């Protein structure tokens, strides 16, 4: 259940930057799905690795829910902006 909640929140964070552009539903679906996958993999694999190696305990999931999806949002808004430039 926590994975579904993380994926939902991460998708909203990732699409929040590019939401003021004219996006097709398929583009929003791809961006949100990719952010959800990255967030779930970070929650299941990266967070335990960081805890084991450098004793970093992210109790609120800031890295998985806001950090990585925020970077995805920056790149996706850049590519959406490039795709929406007039010829």
N, C-alpha and C positions, 0 to 999 in steps of 0.2 A: 504494500500500500504506500509506503514511503517513496518508492520509485515513481509511482504514478503522480504523486503530489509534487515531487521534485521536477518531473518532466513538464507538468502543467505550468508550474511557476516559471521555469526556465524558458519555455516557449513564449510566455507573455513578456518576459524581460527582453528576449531577443527580438521580438517583433516591435517592441515599443519605440525603438529608434527610427525604424523605417516606416512607421505606420502613417506618417503624413505624406508619403509619396503614393502615387497611384500604383498600388500593387494588385496583381491578379490573385485570386484565391489560391491558385497552385503555388505561387511564389511564397505566400505567407505560410502555407502548409509545409513547404520544404524548409524554410527558415526555422519554424517552430519545431518541426520534427528533428532536425539536426541538433538544435539546442537541447531538446529533450534527451536525445541519445548521448550527447556529450555530458550533460548533467548527470544522467544515471550512471554512466561509466566512471565519471569523477567520484560520485558518491560510493560506488562499489569497489573501485580499484585504486584511484589516486588518493583518496582520503585515508584509507588504511596504510598505504605506502608512506605517506607523509607522516602519519602517526608513528610508524615503525622506525623510519630513518632519522627524522629530525625532531621527533616528539612534538609535532604540531597537532593540536587537538582542536578542530573546527567544529564546535558543538552546535552552532546555528546553521552551518552549511553555507556560509557567505561565499566561499570560493566556488562551490558547485552551483548555487542558485543565482548569484549575481556576477561573480568574477568572470567565469568562462562564458556564460551567455552574453555578458556585456561586450566581450571581445568579439564574439560572433555577431552581435548587433552592429558593432562598428564596421566590420568588414561587409556585412550584408547591406547596410545602408550605403556604403561606398559603391558596391556593385550595382545596387538598384538605381542609385543616382547616375552611374555611368550608362545604364541601360535606358534611362528616361531622358537623356539629353536630346534636344532637338537637332536634327541633321543640318 
